[in-house]
Amino acid sequence: MKSLLVSLLVCISFAGIAQQAAPDKWFNLDMKENSSPGISTERTYNTLLQGKESKTVVVAVIDSGVEVGHEDLRNVIWVNEDEIPDNGIDDDNNGYVDDINGWSFIGGPGGDVHYDNLEFTRVYKGLKKRFAGKDKKDIAKADKADYERYLQMEEQYNRRVENAQKESIEFQQIVNFYELSLETAQKELKKEDITLEDVAGLPESDEFMSAVKGFLTFALENDFASEIEEGKQHYNNMLSYSYNMDENFRKVVGDDYSNPREQFYGNNHVEGPAAEHGTHVAGIIAAERGNGYGIDGIADNVRIMVIRCVPDGDERDKDVANAIRYAVDNGAQVINMSFGKSYSPDKVVVDEAMKYAEEKGVLMVHAAGNSSHNNDKSDNFPNPIYEDSRERCTTWIEVGASSWDTDKLVAEFSNYGKKSVDIFAPGVDINSTVPKGKYKVNSGTSMAAPVVSGIAAVLFSYFPELTASDVREIILNSYVDYKKVEVNHPKGGNTKFKKLSRTGGLASLYNAVKMASEWQANQAAAKN
């Protein structure tokens, strides 16, 4: 017990008091007008876009699923007008039956995929099947590289599982101490519901009571109770699904998984069993503006096409490729991809789909990842570099996450990269839509990517003559300049913001619309 108390006290002293709350709706605010480093959404509509006409733009959200009936989203969900609902017929002959609001590539006749492995696990499983029990001297020359990779991944796999088990135990110990602390306070204070004011009055008669008081203060300030089930679920998922090599979680789909170019499988269950992530992303882009409740998304004339291919685990390359193709073929101009992984065994198939989107003039926006890694040195898939040519996709934007706290402008979790990350955008403490008609604050590059997708949607909507390449160039050249600013580096210490991305700036809707307006005026002048 004593070592646990020491660990808890260290944790509490490190965490300090509860963090200052983020300004409400900060990602839509303006640094000059509101002292918040948002993208200046409200300022843009109130000035540059006031009275201007727009056209409806379709944004595909490739994600875990979206609650299409959410009060703040139901009026902005894409509807396939060429499909008759629930008649069991592919009315528009696009290969997908009853795809009214989009499609799920991780569902099928057998149900819907909820959990899946990490791609790391799937790659290791394939290598283990080939090499387990074999001696190095018996390995053919052509297989030696794969065999060495197998040995490395075997060591990594065992270490990952061991760490997950250890962390799960440690988390449960903290939960146990929280419950013990709460019970102790209830007995001491002779009341059931304990407040921060109650905890302040607890005696510190010995080391145990000091730890109880300190931990309960920390727990109540940071709403630890609400995180308990989520934490338990996280560690259970890691051990039961992420690293589980015994179960085939995909069998419900019913596709031929050995064929990476198979297209027409899945079902129309676009919400799926776990739609929080996708619903949150959709709200940032398109939550209905001006309806008097909830939040306001960035784009005001947009429809969200829902494409489900991301389970609780790593998405599969085959599904990502098909999701991109579906989005392109059904009219999306922007594709938001708030997901990523460190292995991509069928990258060539994803590359083919990306080239297809590029050729059709569709902008793809991707989250840089949440591991505090330098993507110049660490793999994060999908990425815009085509494997066959090493050329870069011209309609791709890679997005890192920024914070509302200008003293900590770069999110501590955000991946970065002078060559691989294009721009940063708000991704910390973002309030948006979640299932059951609710709202929640989440953080991640998953939140930053849809901010950029929202900017792109506005540009396509108000300046329909722009191409995807134009929109990309405008967004990447209209940033708020933070190149000279010293920021906290995700790996510790300080560095210049310009070293963390290709632009060295933060995305800005105001600057992007201003630049697009100038571009439009120059085009008109050139014609005359």
N, C-alpha and C positions, 0 to 999 in steps of 0.2 A: 504493500500500500504506500509506503513512504516514497519509493521511486516514482510511482504514478503521481503522487502529490507534487513532487518536485517538477515533473514534466509538465503538469497542468499549470503550475505557477509560472514556469518559464514561458509557456504558451500565452498565458494571460498578460504577463508583463510585456511580451513581444507585441501582442495584438493591441494593447493599450485600450483606450476608450473607443466607443463606437465611432466609426468614420462619419464625417459630415455627409449629410444626404445630398445627392445630386440635385441640381435645380430641376424643377418640373419641366418635362418636355424639352430638355436642354438640347437635344440633337437638332431640333428645328430652330433654335435661337441663334443670336448673332453676337459676335464678340463686342462690337462697338455699341450696340443698342442694349444688350442684356448681360454683357461681361461673361458670356458663355461661348466656348469655341465650337459652336454648332455649325450647321451649313447654311444658316440664314434663310430658312424656308419662308417664314412669315414675312420677313422684310422683302423677299423676292416677289411674293404674291401681292403685297401691298404697294409695290412700286413698279418694278420692271414688267410684271405680267398683268397689271391692273387693266381690265377691259379687253384683253387680247383673247382671240379665239384659239381653240385647241382641238385636236382630234384624239380619239380614243386609242390608246396604246396597250398592247397585250404584253404582260410580263409573266414568264414562266417561272414558277418557284419549284425547283427540283429539290425535294426535301423529304421530311418524315411524314408529310401529310398536312392538310389544313382543315380546320373546322369551317366548312363553307357556310354554315348557318349562324356564325357569330354575328352579333348585332352590328359590329363595326366593320364587318367584311361582306355580309351577304349581298349587299348592293354593288360590290366591286369584283365579284367572282366571275370569271369568264364562263360563258355558256356557249356550247357548240350548237348553234342554231340549225345545223343540218342534220342533227341527230334527234330522233324521237325518243323521249325518255322511257326506259324500262320496257321496251318491246322485244328485247332479245335479238334485234336485227342491227346489222352494221349499215345504217341508212345512208351514211355519207361515203361508204366504201373506202374508209381510210385504214381498215384492218383491225379496228378496235370497236367492239360492240358496246353501245350505250355509254360512250365516253362523253358525258354531258358537261362535266366541269374539268376533265383531264383524265389521267390514267395512272394506274399503279402497276409498276413492273416488279413489285415484290408481294403480289397477291395472285391467287389463282383459284381453281375449283376447290382446292383443299383448304382455303382460308387465306389469312394474311400473315406475312412474316412480321413478327414483332422484334425478336432478338436474333442476332447473328454473331458469327465470330469476327475477330479482327482479321484483316487481310494477312497480317503477319502469321497468324495461326494457320490460315488456310495454306499459305506458301510452305510453312514448316511441315504441315501435315503431308503435303505432296512429296516433299523431300524425304521425310521419314519413311513413307511407304516404299520409296525407292532404295534407301540406303541403310535402314535400321538393321543392326546385327552384322553388317558387312565390314570386313577388314580393309584397311587402306590399300594393301598390296593387291587386293582382288578387284579394285576399281579400274575400269577401262580408262584410257587416257582422255577420251572425249568427255568422260563424266567427272573428271577430277575436280574441276572448278565447282560444279554443283555439289560434289561430296564435301568439299571444304566449306561451302556455304551451309550445308546441312549441319556440320559440326558446330559452326558458329551460332547458328540459329537454335540448335539444341541447348547450348549453354545459355543463350538469351532467354529462351522459353522457360527453362527451369528457374532462372533467376527472377523472371517476371512473375511467375506463379508463386514463388516463395515470397516475394515482396508483397504481392496482393494479399496473400494469406496473413502475413505479418501486419499489414496496414489494417486489414479487417478486424483483427484481434485488438489492435490498439484503439481503433475507432469504437469498438464495443466497450472497451474499458472506460473511455471517456463518457460514453452514453451511460454506463453503469454509475460513474461518479456523479454525473448530472442528476440522475434519478435519486441517488443517495443524498446529494446536497439538497435537492428539493424537499425530500422527505424530512431531512434534518431541520430545515427552515420551517416547514409546516408545523412540526412538533414544537419547535422553540417558540414560534410566534402564535401557535394555536389558531391557525387559519389555513384554509385550503388554497385560495388564490394569492400568490405571492407577487408583490410589485417591487420595482426598483427601490422605492422609498422604504418598503419593509426590509429589504436586504441591507440597506444602509444602517438600519438599527440593530442588526445582528451583532452579538458580542464576538470579539476576537480573543477568546480566553486561552486558546492553544493553537498549535500549528494546524490541526484539522479544521477548527472553526474559521481560521484565517483563510484556508484554502476554499472552504465552502462559500464564504462571503465573496472572495475574489472571483471564484468561478461562476457563481450565480449572477454576479454583476455583469461579467462578460457575456454569459449566456442570454440574459434578458436584454441587454443592450443590442445584441446581435441576433436576436430571435433564433437561438440555437434549437429550440424545440421544433420549429418548423422544418429544420434541416435534417432531423434525425432519420425520418423514414427515407428521405432522398439519399442520405448517406448509406444507410443499410442496403437500399436497392442498388446503389452504385457498386458496392463491394460484392454483393450477391451476383450481379450481372457479370462482373469481371471473372469470377470463378466458375459460374454456371454456364456462361455463354461466350464471353470474349476469348477465353483460352480453352474452351471445351472442344476436343477433337473427336469426340465419340458420337455426337449428334449431328444429323443433317437437318439444319433448321430451314432449308430452302425447299424441301420436298413438297410443301403445300402448293408451290407455284406450278409445278407440273410441266416445266419447260425442259428442253434438252440442254442442260447446262454445259455439256461438252462442246456445244456449237456456239461460239461467242458472237456469231453474226446472226443468230436467230432473232427475229424481230417481234412477231405477233404472238405475245403471251401476256399474262397478267389479268387484272380485273379493274373495275371502275370504282373500287373502294378508296377514294382519294383521301379520306380522312385517316383511315387506318386505326390501329389500336393505340398509337402514341403520337398525337399530333401537336404537342406543345411547341416543339422547335419550329416546325414549318408555319404554324399559326402566328408565332411571334415574328418570324421573318416577314410574312405577308403583311402584317399590320404596320411594320415600319415603312414598307413601300407604299401601302395603299389604304390603310384604315380610313374610312370615309371622313372626309374633311367637312367641318362646319355642321355636323349633325347634332351638336350640343351635348354629346357624352363621349366617354372614353378618351381616345387619343386622336390626333390628326396625323395621318400618314403624309408622306412627302409629295406624292403625285396626286393630282386632283382629277385626272381623266384617264383612268387606267383600269384594266381588268386583269385579275390574277388567274392564270392557268395553273392548275394544281397537278404536279407530276410527282408521284411517290416512288422513290427508289432508295431511300436512306433508312435502314432499320436502326435499332439500338445495337450498334456494332458498326462494322465497316461496310459501306456500299460496295457493290460488285461492279467491275468494269463493264460487263455486258449490259447491266441495267443503266449505268450512267450514259453509255453510248446511245442506247435506245431512247432514254429520256430526252437527250439533246435533239435527236432526230425527230421525235414526236413534237417537241416544242417548235422546231423550225417548220415542219410540215403543216402545222396547225395555226400558224400565223403569229407566233411570238416574235417580238423585235428585241426583247431583252430576256436573257436567261440568268437567273440568280442561282448560284451554287454555293451554299453555306455548308460545305462538308469537305473532308479531305482525309488522306491516309498516307502512310509512309511506304507502301508497296503497291505496284500496279502491274500485275502479271500479264494483263491484256491491254497494255497502254496503246498498242497499235490500233485497236478497235475504237478506243476513245478518241485517238487522234483523227481517225477517219471521220468520226461524227463531228469533231471540232472543225475540220476542214470543210465539211458540208455546211456547217453553220456560218463559217467565215465566207464561203462562196455565196451564200444566200443573203449576206448582209445582216447577220444577227449578232448583237453584242453579248458577250459572255462575261459575267462578273463573278469572281471567285474569292472566297475567304482564305487568307494566308495561313491560318492555323493558330493554335493556342498553346504552343509548347515553349515559348520564349526562344525559339530556334532561329538561327540564321539560315534562311531558305536558299541562300547562295551555296551553302555547304551541306544542307540536309534536304532530303527528298520530301516533297509534299505534293501529292497527286490529287486530282489532275493538275497539270501545269501547261503553260502555253508553248512549250518547246516541243516541236514535232520530232519524234524519235528518228525518223528516216532521213530527215534533211538537216536537223538542228536549227531550222528556221523558227521564228517566233510568230505565233498567231497574231494577226493585225487587228482582231476584234475582241481582244481579251484584256480585262483589267483585274489585277491582283491587289487585294485590299488588306491592309493592316488596321489595327484598332487603336483609336485615340481615346483619351479620357476627358471628362468635363473639368477636371482639376488641372489647371495650367501648370501647377508645380510638379505634376506627374503626367505630363501630356501624352506619353506613350503608355498604353496599357501594359502592365507588368507581364501579362500572359502572352502578349501578341508576338507572333513570328515577324521577322523583318528581313531585309536584304536589299542592298544597294542595287543589285542587278535583277532580283526576282520579285520584289514587291513594288508595285507602281505608286501607290498613294495610301495615305491613312485617312480614316473617317471615324466618326463617333461609334464606339463599341462598348463603352463601360456604363453600367447602370441605365440601360435603355428600357423604358416602360413601353410595353406593347401588348397586343392581344394574345390570349391563350385560351384553350378549350373551356367549355361550359360558360361561355360568355364573359370570361374574366380577363383580368389584366395582371401582368407580372413584370418585375424588373429582372432582366437577364443581362449578362455580359459575355462578350466573345467577338472574335472576328466574324463569327456568324451573324452578328448584329451590324457590324461595319459594312459588310458586303451589300446588304439590302439598302443601306443609306445611299451607296453609290448607284445601285440599280434604280432607286427612286429618282435620283438626279438625272440619270440617263432617260428614264421614262418621261420626265418633264421636258427634256430637250427634244426627244422624238415627237412629243405631243404638240409643242408650241412651234417647233421648227421642223415640219415633216419632210422638208427637202434634204435634211441632213442624212448622211449615210452612217453606218455603224462605225466606220473608221473615223469619220468626222467627229462623232459624239465622243469617241474614245480620246481623240486628240484634244478636243475642247476641255473635257474633264481633267485631263492630265496637264493641261497648260493654264488652267484657271484656278489653280490651288491657292490657298492662303499660305504665304511664304513664311516658313519657320526654319529655313535653311541654317541661319546663324544661331538659332536658339539652342542652348545647352539643355538636354533633357536627361531624365533618369533612363539609363539603358536597361532593357529587359533582363540582361544578365548581370546587372549591378554596375555602379559607377555612373559617370556622366559621359555623354558624347554629343556631338552635333546632330541635330535632327536630320540633316541632309545625308548622313551616312546610313540611314535606316531604310531608305527607299529610293527609287529612281528619280522622284520629283523633289523629295525633301519638303513636302507640304501636306496640308489638310484639304480634303475635298470641300468645295463651296458651290452650292446651288446658285447663289447670287452672282458670283464671278463667272460661273459657267453660262448662265442666261445672258449676262452682259456681253460675254465674248461671242455667244451665238448670235445675238442681236447685231453686233458689229459685223460679224461674218455675213449675215443676211443682207445688211446694208451694202457691204462691199460687192456681194454677188449681184444685187440689183443695179448698182452703179456700173458694174462691168457690162451688163446687158444693154445699158443705155449708151 
